[in-house]
Amino acid sequence: MVDHRSDSGFSDRVAKAVADTGALCAGIDPSVALLEQWGLPTDAGGLHSFGMRCIEAFAGVVPVVKPQVAFFERCGSAGFGALESVMAAARDAGLIVIADAKRGDIGTTMEAYAAAWLDPDSPLAADAVTALAYLGLGALRPMLDLAVRHDRAVIVVARSSNPEGRGLQEALTDSGRGPAVEDMLLAQIAQLNHGGLEAAGVVGAVVGATLAPSAYPLADLGGVILAPGVGAQGGTAAGVATLFAGCPAGSVLASSSRSLLTAGPDVKALRAAATKARDEMSVALS
């Protein structure tokens, strides 16, 4: 098994992987519609086959994969078993794994979520996990501390491109006098990455690839930026380059899912789609 945690912190590992392979994160999203399109059953067996074909196609082509946990969770314990197998295969193939679980809670519940997704003794352990900070970024502290301890990362949703989220994220703090909620959150993430935790670069941010440029200087974040929305949602390589201009090399992971996965189920076609998207992104970000 390839252990990504043996050399350096998560941000450094991502930067090295991007330099070696390219700046693209490939989603593994076995929705019912895609399973049917691929001619696979919509049960846990179909999830397993889907995920394994993705790993075969993406290994050596992209540096990072992002399984969407909800599609596996739909099938209960058998679905989680399929996810465990897919994540293990990804690690064996040398891929960095971001579990797109979007967890968020407080106290001992947050500790349990942290243990599930970041403790190396857990069968679900990933290199990083996505999280929600609506209960306050401080409530994620058990997850952040565990990430520090095991050289992993927490990627916090800050600026999502879904229209339902924009009103909340753009709302002004301090009774309308302060920064927007999303800018406050990005500033808090930067503080954690620049001395607020025992290790740098542990906290990343999800910033949609289809948005206008951020009011907060993203180059100062100090962690990995996951930028979903490339492809089917309208994000482009040129748009990503504009949106994240000035960010350190290797810190931006543009993420594409549906636009890649509709090329399946043929592994060669999947690999070709990922290679094309990766090369376009690498040229734009260079």
N, C-alpha and C positions, 0 to 999 in steps of 0.2 A: 504494500500500500504506500502511495506517495503521501508524505506528511508535510503539508504546506506550512505548518507551524514551527518547523525546526530551525528556520533561518533568521527571520526577522518579523517585524510587526506586519499587520494586515495591509496597511497602506503601501508599505515598501514592497510586499509580495505582489500586490496588484500592479504597482508601477513596473516592476520587473517583468511580470507576465505580459502586460500590455506592450512593453518594449520588445519582447521576444515574439509575440504572436499577433497583437493588434488590439484596438480599443473597441471591442464588442462583447457584450454579454448576451448570450442566447437563452431565451426563456424556454422552459419545458412546461407547457400548459396543455395537458391532455383533457381538454374540454370534451363534453359529450359530442359536440358537433365535429370536432377534429378526430376523435376516435372513430366515429362513423365514417368520416371522409377517408380515413386510412384503412377502413375495412376491419377494424378491431372491435372486439366486444367492449361494452361500456362498463365492465366489471373490473376488479382488481387485476385480473390477468391482462386485460387490455391496457391498463395503466402501466403495468410492468413492461410489456412489449413496446409500448410507445416510448417510455423513458429510455429503455436500453437502445432503441434505434437512434434516439437523439444523441446519446453518449457516443455511440459508434460514429455518428456523422460529425459531431462537433469537436471531438478530441483532436488536438493538434491544429485546429482551425481557429477556435476562439479560446481566450484564456479563462473565461468564467461562464458558468451556467447558473440559471436561476429557476429552480423548480417552484411552481406555484402550488403551495401546500394545499389550498382549498380543493383543488381537483382530485387530489389523493385522499384527503380527509372525507370526501363525499362517500367513499366506500368503507368507512369505518376502519376497524383494526387491520383488515386485509389491505386496504388502501395505504395505510401507514407502513405496512410491511413492504409493499411495492416501493414506496418512497425511500425506505431505508436501503433497499437493494440498489435503487437508481443512484442514490447519493454515494453509496460505497463504490459503485462502478465508476462514478465520476471522479472520486478521489484516486482510485486505482489508475485512471487514465490521465492523471496529472492535472485535472481541472480544479479550479477554485470554485467552491459551491456557496451560493447565497440562497438561504432558505427564505422564500418570500412568504412569511407567515403573518406579518403585521400584527404582532402581539403587543399588548399594553395593559398594565394593571398596577396594583400597588402591593407593597408588603410581601408576605410569604407567597402570595399568588405569583407575583413578579419573579420571586426567587425560583419558583417551580418552572415558570416559562424559561427562565435563563438556563436552568439545569437541563431542560429538555432539548434546547437548541444549541447550546454552547459548551456544555460539559463534555469533555472527550469520552467519558464513560457512557454517554447516552447514545443509543443507536441512531438517533436523529441529529446528532451533532453536525453542524455545518461550520464553514469558515466564517460566515457572517449570517445575521438574521435581520429581517426588516422589522421595524417596531413603530408603534403609534404613541405620540406624546400628548394626547389630549388631556390626560390626567396630570400633566406636568412632566417636563423632562427629568426632574429630580426623582420622579417615581420609577424611572427606568434604572436607577442606580444599581440595584442588584444585578441586572443584566450587564451593565457597563463594567462593574467590578469583576464579574466572571470573565468578560471579554478581555479585560486587562490581564487577568491571571493566566489565561490560556492563549494569548496572542491571537484573539479573534476580533470581531467587530460587530457593532450594532449600527444599522443604517436606518435613520429616522425619517419618516415621511414628513417633509417640510412644505414643498410646493408641488402639489399634485395638479395634473392638467384636467381632471374631471370637473365639469362645470358646477357640480354640486358642492365641491370643496372650495371654490375660489372665494365665495363670499365670506366664509369663516376664516380662511387663511389670510385674506387681505384686510380683515377687520382691524381697526386701529386699537392699540392698547392704551392704557392710562386715560380712560374716558375720552378717547378720540384724539388725544394729544401726542401719544407715543408712536413708535414704529408699528407697522403691521405685525400681526401675530407671526406670520412666516418669517419676517425679518428678525423679530425677537428670538425666535427659535433657532434660526441660523447663527445668530450672534452667540447664543448660549452653547451651541454645538462647538463653535470656534473656541470659546473659552475653555471648554473641556479638553479640546485637542491641544491647546497651547498652555498647558500647566495645570488644568483642572483635574486631571487624572494622572495616575502613576506612569502611564505610557502615552505617547503621542499617536494621533491618527486612528484612535479606536472608534470614534463616532463619525459615521458618514451621514449623508443626507440624500433623500429621494427628491429630485427636482425634475419635473416633467420636461420632456424635450420639445414640447409644442407651445411653450409659454413665451411671453415677452421676456427680455433680459431682467434679471433680478435686481431689485434696488439694493440688496445686500451684496457686497463684493465677494463673490463666490471664490475668488482666488485666495481669500484669506481663511477659508473654512478649515483647512488643515486635515481633512479626511477625504475619503472616497465619495464621489458624487455618482449616484446611480440615476441615469437619465432614461426612463422608460418612454415609450411612445414613438419609437422610430419605425417607420414602415406603415403598417395598417392604420395607425392612429394619426398619420400625417407628418410625423417628424422626419426630417431629412438630415443627411450628413452635413450639408452646408449650414442648416439651421443650428445643429449642435455646435458646430465650430463658432458660430456667431454668439450663441447663448453663453458658451463657456470660454470665450476668449480670455486669455490671460491666466487660466487655471494651470497649475503645474502639470508637466507632462506625466501622463499615466494616472492622473487622479480622476479622470472622467470615464465612466463606463456607460456608453450608450447601450440601451437594451432594446432588443427586438424579439418578438415572439411570434405573433400570428403570421406576419409576412414571411418569416422563415418556415414555419411549420406547415403552411399550406403547400409547400413544395414536396412534402412527404406523400406517401410513406417510403418512397425509394431513398435509401441511404445516400446514394451518389447525388441525387437531386437535392437532398437536404444539405449535404456538404457543399455543393456548388452554390446554393443560395446563401449559405453562411459565409463562404469565401468572398462572394461578390459584395455582400453588405459590409464585411470586415474591411475589405480593401478600400471601398468608398469612404468609410469612416476614417481609416488611417490616413488617407490622402487629405481629407478635409481638416483633420486635427493636426496634421504636420505643419 
